[in-house]
Amino acid sequence: MQTQYTAETLQEAIKALEIRQAEEEKHLRAQFINVYENLKPINILKNMVKDIATNDSLKYDVTNAVTSLMSGFISKKIIIGRSKNPFLKLLGLGIQFGMTTLVSSKYNFIKDYIANFVNLIQERRDEKDSLQG
């Protein structure tokens, strides 16, 4: 036996499907807008920075890399300067690479040494202030 459909039941089914289609369309548009917003370059950068700020190991790795690269660059600029001599430029690249590698491999030691040095200076300043005050 087949079920008989009346015009009323078919109209109700059509209305229900139209309502469902409208709801799904709203949901799909909302998802599209969300994806569109997340794929904007500024939002991608914001999310990357947020991930770096919240992830300790990633923060450590980025800090290590930036410190290493900056120390290599600064040492090259201090030693070589603005020379136009190609041999000195090549030597500067070698110095930069060497300093970057050295700082990267000894990052924890250098960080601890600088922290201890800063603490020592701060303690001496505090002692000096307490003796004067």
N, C-alpha and C positions, 0 to 999 in steps of 0.2 A: 504494500500500500504506500502510495506516495502522499505526502502532505500537500494539502491544497493551500495555496497562498491567495489571500484576498488583497485587494488594492490597498486596504487600510494597513495590513501587516507589512506589505511591501513599502508603503510610504513611511511607516515607523522605522523599518530597518534602514531605509535610505537616510532618514533624518539622523538616526543614531550613528551611521557611518560618516555622515557629513560632520557631525559634532566631533567624532573621533579624529577625523582628518584635520579639522581646524585646530584641535589640541596638539596633535602631532606636528602640525606646521609651526605652531607657536614654539614648541619645544625645539624643533629643528632650527628655527631662526635664532633662538637664544643660544644654542650650541654654536651656530655659525658666527655670531657676534663674539662669543667667548674665544673661539679659535682665532678669529681675526684680530682681536685685541692682544692675545698672547703671542701672535707672530709678528707684531710690530717690533722693529729693532730696539727701540728704547725699552720696551717691556722685556725683551730677551735679555738685555744688559742688566736691567733691574733684578730679574730673577737670578742671573749669574752672580751678581754682587750679593744678593740675599743668601744664596747657597754658600758662597765663600764665607760670609760672615757667620753663618750658623754651623758650618761644618769645621770642627777644630783641626782635623788632619789636613783638609784642603787649605785652611787659613795658614797653617804652618808651612805647607808646601809653597804657597804663593809668596808668603813673606820670605822664605828661604830663597826662592828664585829671584825675587825683586832685589833683595839685599845683595845677592851674588852678582847679578848683572850690573847693578849700580856701582858696586865697589870696583868691578873690572873697568867700567866706563870712566869712573873718576880717576882711578890710578893711571889709566892711559892718558887722560887729559893732563894730569899733573906732570907725568914724566915726559910725554912727547909734546904736548901743547898743540899749536896750530901749524905744525910743520907741513910743508908741501913736498918734502923729500919722500919719494916712494919707499926707500929703504926704512926710514923712520916710521912711516905709516905701517909698514909690514911688521916692524918691531913692536909698534904700539898695539897692533892686533894680537900679537903673541903675548904681550904683557896683559892685555885685557882678558884673553882667554885663560891665561895662567891664574890671574887673580880671581876670576869668576869660578874656576875649578877649585881653587884653594878655599875660598870663602864658602862655597857650597859643601865641600867635604868636611870642613871644620866649623860649620854654622853654630852648633850647640856650644862649642868651646868659646867661640868669639862672642856669642850672645851672653853667656855666663860671665865672661871676663869683663865685658862692657857694663853689665848690670852690677857687678861687684865694684868696679871702678866708680860708677855713678853713686852707689851706696856709700862708698868710702868718702867721696867728696861731700856728700850730703851730711854724713855723720860728723865730719870735721867742721863743716859750717854750723851745724847744730851745737857742737861743743863750743865753738868760738862765740856763738850767740849767747849760750848759757853762761859763759865766763864773763861776757861783757854786761849782761843783763842781770 
